[in-house]
Amino acid sequence: MNVAVIDYGMGNLHSVLRAFEHLGVPASLTDDHALLLRAELLVLPGVGAFGDGMAELNRRRLIPLLQRHVSQGKPLVGICLGMQMLFETSEEFGEHKGLGLLPGGVTAIPERRQDGSRRRVPHVGWEEIVPPTEKSWRHTPLAPLAPGTAMYFVHSFAAQPADPAHILAICEHDGHPICAAVQRDNVIGFQFHPEKSGPAGLAILRALLSP
């Protein structure tokens, strides 16, 4: 499969590239429009602020390209910040418009528990992910995993999908539910980092390469 990792100068680009190389896939790291348009699978990684990420995508004129890729039925995978930017809006450092490929918004993880005590924010470390009630990972990129597999997270904001049907996996951080993965047809997002989650993360990336 022709895989391209979108280079927009934000975050964990090279670690994602190395993960695909470990799987024997010579993925390209690029913001070249011609190369991105030829790709069968686009990966949008990222670490950083939502507004900065969207500004960089806009500056490099990548937003229409991503929308075109999705409209052609080809898979687009967002990781961490990349997953958050798939949504319509974010409240991180003000109100920002996202790609609008998934309905919903991105909000801060609450810093206080219900009893008023402090919650650990940012959410950093390993957390077990599970499918929502009565949902199966069969025929999804998470199919290789058993429910309860631990994945690696680093984030202070989290997506709130407007349609619960788009939630693929959830986890709990310090008593607060987190949307860990989403899928709407060919639009897929992981709040955790598959490229930093060992063999389980590589299994997810390998599943994305399956026809």
C-alpha positions in Angstrom: 0.0 0.0 0.0 1.2 3.5 -0.8 1.3 5.3 2.6 2.1 8.9 3.2 2.6 10.6 6.6 1.6 14.2 6.3 4.5 16.6 7.1 3.1 19.8 8.6 5.8 20.4 11.2 3.9 19.2 14.2 5.1 16.6 16.7 5.7 12.9 16.3 6.1 12.6 12.5 9.3 10.6 12.4 8.3 8.1 15.1 5.2 7.3 13.0 7.4 6.9 9.9 9.8 4.6 11.7 6.8 2.4 12.9 5.7 1.8 9.3 9.3 1.2 8.3 9.5 -1.5 11.0 6.5 -3.1 9.3 8.4 -3.1 6.0 6.3 -0.3 4.5 8.4 2.5 2.9 6.0 5.3 3.9 6.9 8.8 2.7 7.0 11.9 5.0 5.8 14.8 2.8 3.7 17.8 2.3 4.0 17.6 -1.5 0.5 17.7 -2.9 1.3 15.3 -5.9 2.7 12.6 -3.6 -0.2 13.0 -1.1 -2.8 12.8 -3.8 -1.3 9.5 -5.0 -1.3 7.9 -1.6 -3.8 5.2 -0.8 -3.5 5.8 3.0 -2.8 9.2 4.6 -1.7 9.5 8.2 -2.1 12.8 10.1 -0.1 12.6 13.3 0.7 15.4 15.6 1.6 16.7 19.1 0.9 20.3 20.1 -1.9 22.9 20.0 -5.0 22.4 17.9 -5.0 26.0 16.5 -1.3 25.8 15.5 -1.9 22.5 13.7 -4.9 23.8 11.7 -2.9 27.0 10.9 -0.1 24.9 9.5 -2.5 22.7 7.4 -4.1 25.8 6.1 -0.7 27.5 5.3 0.4 24.4 3.3 -3.0 24.3 1.5 -3.6 20.8 2.8 -7.1 21.1 4.0 -8.9 20.7 0.6 -6.5 17.9 -0.2 -7.5 15.9 2.9 -11.1 16.5 2.2 -10.7 15.3 -1.4 -8.8 12.2 -0.2 -11.7 11.3 2.1 -14.3 12.0 -0.5 -12.6 9.5 -2.8 -13.1 6.8 -0.2 -9.5 6.4 0.8 -8.5 6.0 4.5 -7.3 9.0 6.5 -5.9 8.2 10.0 -5.4 10.8 12.6 -3.2 10.2 15.6 -3.4 12.3 18.9 -3.6 15.9 17.7 -4.3 14.5 14.2 -7.4 12.7 15.6 -8.6 15.8 17.3 -8.3 17.9 14.1 -10.7 15.5 12.4 -13.6 17.1 14.4 -15.5 20.3 13.8 -14.1 22.5 16.7 -11.8 22.7 19.6 -11.8 24.9 22.7 -8.0 24.7 23.2 -6.7 28.2 23.7 -9.9 29.7 22.3 -12.4 28.5 19.7 -10.8 26.9 16.6 -12.4 25.3 13.5 -11.2 21.8 12.6 -11.4 19.7 9.5 -15.1 18.9 10.1 -14.7 15.3 8.9 -16.4 14.0 12.1 -19.2 15.8 14.0 -18.3 16.9 17.5 -15.7 19.0 19.3 -12.6 18.8 21.4 -12.7 19.9 25.1 -10.3 20.0 28.0 -10.0 17.0 30.3 -11.5 18.3 33.6 -8.8 19.2 36.1 -11.1 18.5 39.1 -12.9 15.3 40.1 -16.5 15.3 41.2 -15.3 15.5 44.8 -13.3 18.6 44.0 -9.9 16.9 44.2 -7.3 17.4 41.4 -7.2 15.1 38.5 -3.9 14.3 36.8 -3.7 16.4 33.7 -2.2 16.0 31.2 -3.1 12.4 30.8 0.3 10.7 30.3 1.0 7.0 30.3 -0.5 3.6 29.6 -4.3 3.1 29.8 -6.4 0.1 28.9 -8.9 0.6 26.1 -12.2 -1.2 25.6 -15.0 -1.0 23.0 -18.2 0.8 24.0 -21.0 -1.4 25.3 -22.3 -3.8 22.7 -19.7 -2.8 20.1 -17.2 -5.1 18.5 -13.8 -4.4 17.1 -14.4 -7.0 14.4 -13.7 -5.5 10.9 -12.0 -2.5 12.4 -8.3 -1.6 12.8 -8.5 -2.6 16.4 -9.5 -6.2 15.5 -6.1 -7.6 16.4 -6.4 -6.4 20.0 -8.2 -7.9 23.0 -10.4 -5.5 25.0 -8.3 -4.2 27.9 -5.1 -3.8 25.9 -3.0 -0.9 27.2 -2.0 1.9 24.8 0.2 4.9 25.4 -1.5 8.4 25.8 -0.2 11.9 26.0 -2.9 14.7 25.9 -4.7 17.3 27.9 -7.8 17.7 25.5 -10.1 15.0 24.3 -12.7 14.5 21.5 -16.4 14.5 22.2 -18.0 12.9 19.2 -21.6 14.1 18.5 -22.5 10.6 17.3 -21.8 7.8 19.8 -21.8 5.3 16.8 -18.4 6.8 15.8 -16.7 5.9 19.1 -14.5 2.8 18.5 -12.8 2.6 21.9 -12.9 4.3 25.3 -10.7 4.4 28.3 -10.9 5.9 31.8 -8.3 8.4 33.1 -8.5 9.1 36.8 -12.2 8.6 36.9 -13.0 10.5 33.7 -14.1 8.7 30.4 -11.9 9.4 27.4 -12.8 8.7 23.7 -9.7 6.7 22.7 -10.5 5.9 19.1 -13.1 6.8 16.5 -14.1 5.6 13.0 -16.6 6.9 10.5 -16.2 4.8 7.3 -12.7 5.7 6.0 -12.0 8.4 8.6 -10.2 6.8 11.6 -8.7 8.4 14.7 -6.6 7.3 17.6 -6.1 9.5 20.7 -3.3 7.2 21.8 0.0 6.7 20.0 0.1 3.4 18.2 3.7 4.1 17.2 4.7 4.3 20.9 2.5 1.4 22.1 4.8 -1.6 21.3 3.6 -4.7 19.6 -0.1 -3.8 20.1 0.3 -0.5 18.4 2.2 -2.1 15.5 -0.6 -4.6 15.1 -3.1 -1.7 14.6 -0.8 -0.1 12.0 -0.5 -3.5 10.2 -4.3 -3.8 10.2 -4.6 -0.5 8.5 -2.5 -1.8 5.7 -4.9 -4.8 5.0 -7.1 -4.4 2.0 
